[in-house]
């Protein structure tokens, strides 16, 4: 019940200091019980400390005016404690240390007294003696630990408080809550952990490529040092180091460790004092820095998109312990192994495996005589970062730069912060002066040289945005150059460069676009940019250096066959007439402006031949096959569905800008899906279709979706113009008129059911082709011999006809196509004359059958 423990602790402080409490109301019974115990003096601050030891820690302490604190714990809950109104004091104070100077800060005021020792000072960077946390003197003033003298020191700052929170110089991992017990007039204390609890430390090895080896539990470090053989003069100080002083390389040596729990932040880890000791507790080394381990690849083999911290893995920098001597280092056993050790805020000891070996070398590391770097102008750079890891190989260093060299590139050198900034392109030599661990100094002419090449950064130009509407007539557009001015361009831009005065780059504004269903298209071409000069009348001047030019513009030429109707970003750089390649000042000015390409709807429209359409439904009749053609299909040119001259020009039979597509129907046959044969030809841009007869799946009289697509100017990156139709191929004979139309002597159509022909055993009926009405769907007459007809036949259409009649086939005799209908000789003894139905049937090449009935009465 860790949540309960935290609340109880603060209610204890509440009882001791007559404070008010605002917090959650969980576990009220436990709180009430403890409140009673504290009020009865049965509980102590030590008891409250036990609750803190359960594992909660403080993430922030925020003052509330002058009378209290808001304390937030790692579970996100906040607790407010305010001083009571009894007595003359009744105020709250906060005492911390500055993270950089380590000076004590009381209620936001730096009092100038250092709480933590520095190298060479009393304390040697170690925590102060226990029991010297800030206190209030008998005179009512603050007493703080003075690391400079190694003693507590009374300040002149009045302490009017009955509760305060302070850092503990003996343990940097805790706050100390001090509460005045108004009954005993004594201060009670509660230690509040301010960092997450470390649970384990594990040393990790290194692979041959320098990456962390999580499978290894052994690490090696190498530390360099020397001893001053005599007094050393450096950086103008006669005795910068005295004889027999230790000369220690400032960079230390890095190892890696896994620290649990893995959800700790680097700040959590850095709050700990992590040491390095052998199995007897002896050490000559310390961990001087802790940082996240960062890599571009994960510690497994999976790639990561960028350098990120590896969870739970840290870089630990090892260094010599403060005050270690040459004698101690010389006496070290090289085979000794060390473990990482620390104490958490709850005073628990934590130790890693003994997996660290430290090699000590009494020598200087090799440094380069010259360093180089290339940086853009107008930015401030840290010289330490330009030297890099070599700074860790020296004892001390400083930089010097000649004033004349600074002036040449208009540079500013900050010798306190070791930064440099140049406002002009050029090279600058910086002297890297250093003291090596062997006691040798490298200064002035003997110093290493850092040569920085400051490269030119293009100045901002300004060009107006541009809009062009796709068309076939006007293929150019211009944008005014707002800056630089005409004179600046004429005087500074290389207007006669072989590569042209400008360099350009175009991309789609959105990077990748989708056009006509094709995704992730990137800019390839379509727009060409050029610098043009105009005179006072707005006419182009061929010579770009001419004094007649009053305005420079950027002229865009559009390729209608490749340009895309989307926004573009155009980057333009102006070439430097006085370029120096080493300074990367090929271009003086640069800008990016927008080119918007628009496509209007009236660029093209399909013009249908309206007589073929009923809404979007179209009908085609097509061309029939020759008698010997195989396969036997009806062909049709889809271009015929559109008005003459609308998508075909002159004698052209196809248009390269037009494409056709179809949706082929499917059906299930024996559980398997079958797709109909295609209609469209494989020939590019051909509108020819070949359709099977009526009796085939997907043949004539089957509606099919056809999409006709027009790419303006044949450009696939302009928005296609689409016409979607539903096409049916039909028979012009079947859709036409076919009927028997012979008239009798009374001018009445004979051969009908009401007026049938009559035959007997001695007579017959002759049926002539000329006696039929035969018209195609659009009214044209045809003959039985027409190429669109496969056969003409007479069919006995009912049982009477099959019993009593005997027809012949149509045959041409004496140039007359005729058939004879007579009585079946076997049909005798007729008592009641039957009326018989015959059908004259035409089967056409579309596979459709057209028929006309003829009725005949058999009288005897």
BADREN-394215 format. One record per residue (C-alpha): x, y, z; residue in three letters. Coordinates in steps of 0.02 Angstrom, whole numbers, padded with zeros to 5 digits, always signed. Example, Ala and Ser with C-alpha at 12.3 -4.5 7.8 and 13.67 -1.06 7.14 Angstrom:
// residues 2
+00615-00225+00390ALA+00684-00053+00357SER
***
This chain:
// residues 860
+00000+00000+00000UNK+00130+00125-00055UNK+00004+00260-00093UNK-00052+00255+00090UNK+00125+00273+00156UNK+00154+00438+00067UNK-00005+00516+00134UNK+00032+00457+00311UNK+00203+00538+00308UNK+00131+00707+00268UNK-00009+00692+00394UNK+00126+00660+00522UNK+00212+00819+00471UNK+00043+00903+00478UNK+00018+00856+00661UNK+00192+00913+00711UNK+00180+01083+00629UNK-00005+01127+00638UNK-00011+01127+00448UNK-00159+01105+00332UNK-00166+00959+00208UNK-00249+00944+00038UNK-00242+00775-00046UNK-00333+00614-00094UNK-00457+00535+00028UNK-00412+00351+00001UNK-00373+00243+00151UNK-00458+00362+00274UNK-00459+00235+00416UNK-00270+00213+00410UNK-00245+00401+00405UNK-00361+00432+00553UNK-00274+00298+00655UNK-00101+00369+00624UNK-00165+00546+00657UNK-00223+00489+00828UNK-00056+00407+00866UNK+00042+00564+00819UNK-00072+00676+00918UNK-00044+00562+01068UNK+00146+00569+01040UNK+00149+00381+01006UNK+00225+00400+00834UNK+00390+00477+00782UNK+00474+00552+00628UNK+00568+00387+00614UNK+00400+00301+00590UNK+00357+00421+00449UNK+00524+00383+00371UNK+00475+00200+00363UNK+00329+00247+00250UNK+00444+00341+00133UNK+00558+00190+00129UNK+00415+00094+00046UNK+00472+00165-00121UNK+00393+00332-00166UNK+00501+00478-00218UNK+00476+00665-00245UNK+00479+00730-00423UNK+00459+00916-00382UNK+00448+01037-00236UNK+00363+01203-00276UNK+00347+01345-00148UNK+00172+01412-00119UNK+00195+01594-00075UNK+00285+01610+00092UNK+00187+01484+00194UNK+00199+01314+00115UNK+00250+01188-00018UNK+00169+01087-00155UNK+00259+00919-00160UNK+00230+00803-00308UNK+00273+00618-00301UNK+00315+00496-00439UNK+00137+00427-00443UNK+00079+00599-00500UNK-00009+00644-00337UNK+00025+00815-00262UNK+00018+00862-00078UNK+00005+01040-00013UNK+00078+01082+00159UNK+00054+01254+00234UNK+00124+01329+00394UNK+00006+01358+00540UNK-00040+01530+00606UNK+00017+01501+00785UNK+00171+01592+00850UNK+00269+01734+00776UNK+00349+01636+00634UNK+00230+01539+00525UNK+00333+01546+00363UNK+00406+01413+00250UNK+00578+01415+00171UNK+00667+01320+00031UNK+00855+01294+00033UNK+00938+01220-00121UNK+01105+01225-00212UNK+01142+01299-00382UNK+01173+01154-00505UNK+01323+01244-00581UNK+01407+01347-00444UNK+01350+01232-00301UNK+01316+01388-00197UNK+01177+01383-00069UNK+01014+01464-00127UNK+00896+01518+00014UNK+00722+01566-00044UNK+00791+01605-00217UNK+00941+01707-00157UNK+01119+01651-00192UNK+01212+01681-00030UNK+01385+01651-00106UNK+01434+01505+00007UNK+01482+01345-00085UNK+01402+01184-00023UNK+01513+01064-00122UNK+01701+01057-00126UNK+01801+01075-00287UNK+01958+00983-00338UNK+02101+01044-00229UNK+01981+01114-00099UNK+01927+01046+00067UNK+01798+00913+00033UNK+01872+00859-00136UNK+01699+00853-00212UNK+01634+00729-00082UNK+01475+00761+00020UNK+01494+00860+00180UNK+01490+00775+00350UNK+01322+00707+00404UNK+01223+00819+00520UNK+01268+00983+00437UNK+01114+01008+00335UNK+01050+01188+00344UNK+00991+01236+00517UNK+00931+01386+00615UNK+01049+01457+00745UNK+01001+01506+00921UNK+01007+01686+00860UNK+00877+01647+00726UNK+00993+01650+00574UNK+01025+01516+00442UNK+01175+01402+00465UNK+01241+01313+00310UNK+01389+01202+00269UNK+01537+01297+00197UNK+01637+01180+00084UNK+01779+01307+00070UNK+01816+01301+00257UNK+01746+01128+00293UNK+01639+01199+00433UNK+01459+01253+00462UNK+01440+01442+00448UNK+01309+01559+00517UNK+01243+01679+00383UNK+01166+01851+00406UNK+01001+01793+00333UNK+00860+01792+00461UNK+00766+01626+00473UNK+00582+01662+00508UNK+00510+01490+00477UNK+00423+01348+00567UNK+00449+01229+00420UNK+00574+01219+00279UNK+00638+01101+00147UNK+00824+01089+00111UNK+00947+00986+00013UNK+01057+00869+00113UNK+01243+00898+00076UNK+01277+00723+00144UNK+01155+00640+00023UNK+01113+00725-00144UNK+00969+00604-00171UNK+00853+00672-00037UNK+00759+00826+00018UNK+00745+00853+00205UNK+00577+00913+00270UNK+00606+01007+00433UNK+00453+01036+00543UNK+00452+01132+00708UNK+00370+01031+00848UNK+00285+01171+00943UNK+00268+01064+01099UNK+00451+01016+01116UNK+00515+01171+01022UNK+00629+01053+00925UNK+00646+01024+00738UNK+00588+00856+00674UNK+00653+00791+00506UNK+00583+00683+00365UNK+00696+00627+00222UNK+00607+00636+00053UNK+00693+00540-00088UNK+00703+00647-00245UNK+00760+00513-00368UNK+00700+00345-00426UNK+00775+00194-00342UNK+00913+00103-00434UNK+00892-00084-00412UNK+01042-00156-00504UNK+01202-00113-00598UNK+01276-00224-00735UNK+01440-00194-00826UNK+01432-00218-01015UNK+01570-00255-01139UNK+01616-00181-01308UNK+01619-00266-01479UNK+01759-00252-01603UNK+01665-00116-01698UNK+01650-00012-01539UNK+01465-00045-01507UNK+01397-00107-01340UNK+01404-00295-01316UNK+01255-00341-01207UNK+01316-00521-01198UNK+01480-00474-01114UNK+01502-00431-00930UNK+01680-00366-00941UNK+01740-00190-00978UNK+01910-00112-00995UNK+01963+00068-00969UNK+02128+00158-00998UNK+02173+00315-00901UNK+02322+00428-00939UNK+02418+00537-00820UNK+02588+00607-00782UNK+02683+00695-00642UNK+02755+00869-00658UNK+02945+00854-00651UNK+02957+01040-00614UNK+02848+01192-00601UNK+02751+01215-00765UNK+02711+01385-00839UNK+02554+01381-00946UNK+02429+01508-01011UNK+02529+01650-00934UNK+02528+01574-00760UNK+02704+01542-00693UNK+02657+01397-00581UNK+02505+01329-00670UNK+02562+01160-00604UNK+02692+01137-00468UNK+02827+01008-00462UNK+02759+00835-00418UNK+02579+00887-00459UNK+02474+00753-00544UNK+02444+00787-00729UNK+02282+00697-00770UNK+02202+00685-00941UNK+02037+00776-00927UNK+01933+00658-01033UNK+01939+00499-00929UNK+01888+00334-01010UNK+01716+00270-01054UNK+01634+00105-01009UNK+01452+00049-01024UNK+01328-00015-00898UNK+01147-00072-00887UNK+01055+00010-00744UNK+00885-00050-00683UNK+00744-00011-00678UNK+00753+00036-00863UNK+00621+00172-00850UNK+00743+00287-00759UNK+00792+00446-00849UNK+00972+00502-00870UNK+00934+00639-00743UNK+00881+00505-00618UNK+01045+00413-00641UNK+01151+00570-00636UNK+01084+00609-00463UNK+01177+00458-00394UNK+01357+00449-00337UNK+01417+00295-00430UNK+01590+00236-00380UNK+01713+00103-00435UNK+01786-00009-00300UNK+01880-00172-00285UNK+01820-00316-00177UNK+01902-00239-00022UNK+01818-00072-00044UNK+01974+00015-00107UNK+01972+00129-00258UNK+02079+00253-00349UNK+01945+00288-00478UNK+01774+00371-00489UNK+01631+00384-00613UNK+01641+00567-00664UNK+01498+00573-00790UNK+01342+00473-00836UNK+01251+00491-01001UNK+01126+00397-01110UNK+01204+00273-01229UNK+01152+00330-01404UNK+01163+00235-01568UNK+01086+00237-01741UNK+01053+00052-01732UNK+00969-00042-01591UNK+01075-00157-01484UNK+00987-00297-01578UNK+01012-00301-01767UNK+00859-00196-01807UNK+00893-00029-01886UNK+00827+00129-01805UNK+00784+00283-01910UNK+00899+00399-01813UNK+01017+00403-01664UNK+00917+00369-01506UNK+00953+00320-01327UNK+00963+00134-01291UNK+00842+00091-01153UNK+00927+00056-00987UNK+01104+00072-01058UNK+01219+00214-01005UNK+01392+00280-01043UNK+01498+00298-00885UNK+01656+00401-00890UNK+01791+00338-00771UNK+01921+00454-00700UNK+02052+00462-00563UNK+01983+00491-00388UNK+02018+00662-00316UNK+02181+00665-00219UNK+02252+00503-00290UNK+02442+00501-00295UNK+02573+00437-00415UNK+02631+00318-00280UNK+02458+00243-00262UNK+02438+00222-00449UNK+02608+00144-00470UNK+02567+00017-00334UNK+02406-00039-00418UNK+02392-00221-00470UNK+02348-00221-00655UNK+02245-00380-00633UNK+02127-00303-00505UNK+01946-00302-00556UNK+01820-00173-00500UNK+01633-00161-00476UNK+01515-00014-00494UNK+01442+00034-00325UNK+01315+00158-00260UNK+01190+00191-00122UNK+01011+00236-00157UNK+00908+00366-00065UNK+00853+00233+00056UNK+01036+00199+00100UNK+01038+00028+00016UNK+01205-00032-00055UNK+01199-00081-00240UNK+01344-00164-00328UNK+01377-00235-00501UNK+01480-00389-00544UNK+01669-00369-00535UNK+01691-00342-00720UNK+01793-00183-00744UNK+01980-00178-00774UNK+02072-00013-00772UNK+02241+00010-00855UNK+02341+00161-00799UNK+02470+00238-00917UNK+02596+00366-00863UNK+02619+00445-01034UNK+02549+00574-01153UNK+02423+00530-01289UNK+02457+00576-01469UNK+02371+00733-01534UNK+02362+00802-01710UNK+02462+00954-01760UNK+02320+01020-01867UNK+02131+01012-01862UNK+02010+01067-01997UNK+01827+01110-01999UNK+01705+01184-02124UNK+01559+01286-02060UNK+01432+01409-02134UNK+01447+01591-02085UNK+01331+01687-01969UNK+01319+01551-01837UNK+01408+01531-01670UNK+01514+01375-01648UNK+01594+01296-01495UNK+01779+01270-01527UNK+01779+01124-01405UNK+01659+01031-01519UNK+01771+01064-01670UNK+01922+00989-01581UNK+01815+00843-01521UNK+01877+00695-01420UNK+02058+00756-01419UNK+02011+00880-01283UNK+02000+00732-01165UNK+02182+00687-01197UNK+02256+00847-01123UNK+02274+00913-00946UNK+02220+01090-00990UNK+02198+01198-01145UNK+02150+01369-01211UNK+02126+01451-01381UNK+02205+01605-01460UNK+02164+01694-01623UNK+02257+01837-01708UNK+02157+01998-01717UNK+02200+02022-01900UNK+02132+01850-01941UNK+01971+01887-01848UNK+01951+02051-01942UNK+01976+01966-02111UNK+01818+01862-02089UNK+01729+01987-01976UNK+01732+01860-01834UNK+01697+01870-01648UNK+01797+01761-01529UNK+01731+01732-01352UNK+01883+01671-01254UNK+01779+01639-01097UNK+01653+01523-01178UNK+01771+01466-01317UNK+01652+01511-01458UNK+01680+01587-01630UNK+01566+01670-01757UNK+01612+01737-01929UNK+01507+01853-02035UNK+01612+01840-02194UNK+01668+01689-02293UNK+01852+01643-02278UNK+01975+01539-02177UNK+02027+01570-01998UNK+02169+01490-01899UNK+02136+01459-01714UNK+02281+01406-01603UNK+02241+01258-01491UNK+02362+01277-01345UNK+02373+01132-01224UNK+02467+01050-01082UNK+02501+00863-01109UNK+02505+00732-00972UNK+02695+00716-00993UNK+02714+00897-00936UNK+02753+00968-01108UNK+02665+01128-01160UNK+02611+01168-01337UNK+02581+01354-01352UNK+02599+01494-01480UNK+02703+01430-01627UNK+02707+01254-01554UNK+02518+01246-01529UNK+02407+01141-01639UNK+02311+01237-01772UNK+02124+01227-01799UNK+02086+01293-01974UNK+01904+01338-01996UNK+01839+01372-02170UNK+01686+01482-02154UNK+01578+01451-02305UNK+01457+01573-02384UNK+01273+01561-02345UNK+01160+01623-02483UNK+01059+01778-02446UNK+00871+01777-02461UNK+00799+01824-02629UNK+00614+01854-02662UNK+00516+01799-02815UNK+00328+01817-02834UNK+00223+01660-02847UNK+00160+01609-03019UNK+00002+01529-03089UNK-00015+01449-03260UNK-00173+01375-03335UNK-00141+01227-03449UNK-00174+01267-03631UNK-00099+01235-03802UNK-00066+01415-03852UNK+00021+01504-03708UNK+00160+01394-03639UNK+00254+01524-03535UNK+00228+01631-03381UNK+00339+01752-03285UNK+00365+01804-03104UNK+00443+01966-03048UNK+00603+01962-02947UNK+00567+02074-02798UNK+00745+02059-02732UNK+00890+02073-02762UNK+00876+02233-02862UNK+00918+02252-03046UNK+01084+02337-03007UNK+01135+02205-02881UNK+01096+02065-03004UNK+01190+02153-03144UNK+01343+02187-03034UNK+01355+02024-02935UNK+01271+01882-03030UNK+01367+01787-03163UNK+01249+01830-03306UNK+01361+01749-03439UNK+01394+01583-03351UNK+01398+01434-03467UNK+01279+01342-03350UNK+01165+01493-03346UNK+01150+01632-03218UNK+01031+01532-03109UNK+01019+01354-03043UNK+00844+01286-03019UNK+00759+01141-02934UNK+00576+01097-02944UNK+00475+00978-02836UNK+00291+00950-02809UNK+00237+01053-02659UNK+00171+00898-02571UNK+00324+00796-02619UNK+00225+00650-02691UNK+00056+00660-02776UNK-00078+00545-02846UNK-00129+00578-03026UNK-00256+00476-03123UNK-00248+00340-02990UNK-00059+00324-02993UNK+00013+00352-02820UNK+00175+00424-02753UNK+00225+00517-02910UNK+00374+00634-02891UNK+00421+00779-03002UNK+00521+00729-03155UNK+00501+00869-03282UNK+00374+00985-03359UNK+00438+01158-03313UNK+00597+01248-03366UNK+00650+01409-03279UNK+00762+01545-03349UNK+00819+01719-03298UNK+00758+01852-03419UNK+00787+02040-03428UNK+00650+02160-03483UNK+00668+02339-03546UNK+00557+02484-03502UNK+00427+02425-03629UNK+00421+02251-03555UNK+00514+02172-03701UNK+00646+02039-03674UNK+00827+02095-03694UNK+00941+01960-03761UNK+01098+02025-03673UNK+01069+01999-03486UNK+01208+02122-03444UNK+01128+02263-03544UNK+01096+02431-03462UNK+00929+02435-03553UNK+00860+02306-03431UNK+00744+02385-03304UNK+00677+02225-03228UNK+00733+02045-03210UNK+00603+01907-03207UNK+00597+01719-03194UNK+00519+01646-03350UNK+00440+01475-03343UNK+00415+01370-03499UNK+00290+01230-03481UNK+00297+01064-03573UNK+00113+01023-03599UNK+00158+00841-03630UNK+00239+00813-03459UNK+00185+00950-03338UNK+00069+00904-03193UNK-00080+01010-03142UNK-00024+01025-02960UNK+00068+01156-02854UNK+00258+01156-02873UNK+00395+01227-02763UNK+00532+01308-02867UNK+00702+01345-02789UNK+00810+01472-02881UNK+00993+01509-02842UNK+01089+01653-02923UNK+01269+01616-02974UNK+01409+01720-02898UNK+01511+01816-03025UNK+01662+01809-02907UNK+01648+01634-02838UNK+01785+01547-02739UNK+01751+01359-02739UNK+01836+01328-02572UNK+01716+01449-02487UNK+01564+01367-02565UNK+01502+01535-02626UNK+01451+01479-02799UNK+01279+01554-02766UNK+01243+01725-02691UNK+01054+01726-02672UNK+00923+01593-02654UNK+00736+01580-02634UNK+00591+01462-02655UNK+00427+01517-02732UNK+00269+01428-02786UNK+00213+01385-02963UNK+00032+01332-02970UNK-00020+01237-03126UNK-00208+01233-03152UNK-00314+01132-03272UNK-00485+01197-03324UNK-00631+01083-03363UNK-00652+01157-03537UNK-00483+01094-03596UNK-00571+00952-03686UNK-00743+00870-03688UNK-00809+00715-03774UNK-00941+00748-03908UNK-01051+00596-03926UNK-01142+00551-04085UNK-01310+00570-04001UNK-01406+00450-04114UNK-01309+00304-04040UNK-01349+00349-03859UNK-01493+00342-03740UNK-01418+00427-03588UNK-01253+00336-03557UNK-01315+00179-03645UNK-01245+00159-03819UNK-01292+00039-03959UNK-01176-00021-04095UNK-01211-00140-04239UNK-01038-00169-04306UNK-00961-00248-04457UNK-00995-00431-04494UNK-00857-00555-04529UNK-00819-00630-04700UNK-00884-00806-04726UNK-00711-00882-04710UNK-00657-00776-04560UNK-00617-00864-04397UNK-00655-00824-04259UNK-00826-00767-04313UNK-00847-00600-04224UNK-00933-00434-04250UNK-00809-00290-04257UNK-00840-00109-04216UNK-00737+00050-04204UNK-00780+00141-04043UNK-00718+00305-04117UNK-00880+00298-04220UNK-00980+00335-04062UNK-00913+00514-04064UNK-00942+00658-04180UNK-00831+00674-04333UNK-00678+00780-04292UNK-00706+00778-04103UNK-00571+00650-04058UNK-00506+00605-04231UNK-00425+00729-04348UNK-00413+00717-04536UNK-00382+00542-04600UNK-00321+00476-04434UNK-00402+00315-04375UNK-00335+00322-04197UNK-00286+00454-04071UNK-00131+00429-03964UNK-00212+00531-03826UNK-00363+00415-03814UNK-00367+00247-03726UNK-00509+00124-03698UNK-00542+00002-03558UNK-00680-00122-03521UNK-00756-00220-03378UNK-00774-00402-03429UNK-00920-00497-03351UNK-00895-00657-03252UNK-01002-00806-03205UNK-00988-00967-03107UNK-00971-01130-03204UNK-00958-01289-03103UNK-00905-01186-02953UNK-00768-01096-03047UNK-00770-00915-03102UNK-00765-00890-03289UNK-00727-00722-03369UNK-00797-00670-03536UNK-00683-00643-03686UNK-00617-00468-03706UNK-00690-00353-03836UNK-00550-00227-03851UNK-00402-00247-03967UNK-00226-00256-03895UNK-00169-00121-04017UNK-00127+00038-03921UNK-00260+00174-03931UNK-00364+00066-04049UNK-00550+00081-04024UNK-00586-00081-04117UNK-00690-00211-04027UNK-00723-00390-04082UNK-00880-00465-04010UNK-00934-00646-04020UNK-01110-00691-04079UNK-01265-00696-03971UNK-01246-00875-03912UNK-01074-00843-03834UNK-01051-00784-03652UNK-01020-00597-03656UNK-01063-00586-03841UNK-01185-00472-03932UNK-01338-00415-03837UNK-01233-00414-03677UNK-01207-00241-03602UNK-01025-00201-03560UNK-00949-00052-03467UNK-00827+00042-03575UNK-00717+00187-03514UNK-00647+00307-03643UNK-00503+00412-03575UNK-00429+00566-03654UNK-00257+00621-03591UNK-00240+00806-03637UNK-00090+00826-03752UNK-00053+00643-03720UNK+00007+00694-03546UNK-00023+00560-03413UNK+00012+00688-03275UNK-00133+00800-03323UNK-00304+00755-03258UNK-00378+00631-03381UNK-00548+00671-03458UNK-00659+00519-03447UNK-00819+00461-03533UNK-00904+00308-03461UNK-01032+00216-03565UNK-01129+00053-03563UNK-01115-00023-03736UNK-01222-00159-03815UNK-01185-00232-03987UNK-01346-00277-04079UNK-01401-00350-04246UNK-01458-00220-04372UNK-01565-00356-04455UNK-01646-00418-04295UNK-01679-00240-04238UNK-01753-00201-04411UNK-01916-00256-04498UNK-01954-00427-04574UNK-02133-00479-04625UNK-02228-00570-04762UNK-02327-00438-04858UNK-02408-00516-05014UNK-02580-00448-05055UNK-02724-00548-05124UNK-02844-00490-05260UNK-02938-00393-05128UNK-02780-00298-05079UNK-02776-00389-04915UNK-02617-00469-04846UNK-02628-00652-04878UNK-02544-00792-04782UNK-02604-00726-04615UNK-02700-00827-04488UNK-02861-00743-04540UNK-02823-00750-04727UNK-02717-00905-04754UNK-02660-00980-04917UNK-02755-01136-04974UNK-02678-01293-05047UNK-02744-01465-05091UNK-02675-01620-05168UNK-02664-01539-05337UNK-02608-01361-05295UNK-02460-01276-05208UNK-02409-01102-05151UNK-02254-01012-05214UNK-02171-00894-05089UNK-02060-00762-05170UNK-01922-00663-05080UNK-01993-00507-05158UNK-02155-00534-05062UNK-02067-00497-04894UNK-02037-00328-04814UNK-01850-00332-04764UNK-01776-00175-04687UNK-01625-00146-04573UNK-01643-00050-04411UNK-01610+00115-04500UNK-01732+00078-04642UNK-01622+00011-04782UNK-01685-00141-04878UNK-01584-00299-04896UNK-01592-00465-04991UNK-01583-00644-04930UNK-01412-00652-05013UNK-01345-00512-04902UNK-01173-00548-04825UNK-01245-00517-04652UNK-01358-00670-04670UNK-01295-00846-04642UNK-01453-00938-04695UNK-01638-00922-04739UNK-01751-01070-04705UNK-01934-01120-04691UNK-01983-01202-04529UNK-02140-01306-04497UNK-02195-01209-04344UNK-02338-01315-04275UNK-02398-01495-04276UNK-02522-01465-04417UNK-02384-01400-04528UNK-02273-01547-04484UNK-02416-01666-04529UNK-02491-01592-04683UNK-02362-01482-04772UNK-02206-01509-04874UNK-02105-01347-04906UNK-01950-01327-05015UNK-01797-01219-04982UNK-01778-01047-05057UNK-01689-01063-05222UNK-01652-00944-05362UNK-01733-00994-05525UNK-01745-00876-05670UNK-01669-00740-05560UNK-01813-00760-05439UNK-01781-00823-05262UNK-01931-00932-05216UNK-01993-01077-05111UNK-02142-01192-05139UNK-02265-01250-05009UNK-02371-01402-05052UNK-02474-01535-04968UNK-02383-01682-04893UNK-02429-01829-05006UNK-02448-01945-04857UNK-02581-01837-04780UNK-02744-01912-04845UNK-02924-01923-04791UNK-02935-01745-04724UNK-03112-01712-04659UNK-03087-01542-04574UNK-02961-01429-04665UNK-02820-01379-04544UNK-02732-01210-04541UNK-02544-01237-04534UNK-02410-01114-04473UNK-02241-01098-04558UNK-02100-00978-04517UNK-01976-00905-04639UNK-01820-00882-04530UNK-01666-00775-04560UNK-01511-00817-04457UNK-01388-00670-04461UNK-01204-00663-04420UNK-01240-00583-04251UNK-01316-00752-04206UNK-01492-00684-04194UNK-01642-00762-04284UNK-01777-00657-04365UNK-01938-00742-04425UNK-02099-00703-04519UNK-02252-00820-04503UNK-02353-00883-04652UNK-02516-00979-04630UNK-02582-01112-04754UNK-02748-01205-04752UNK-02751-01382-04822UNK-02922-01410-04899UNK-02915-01593-04959UNK
***
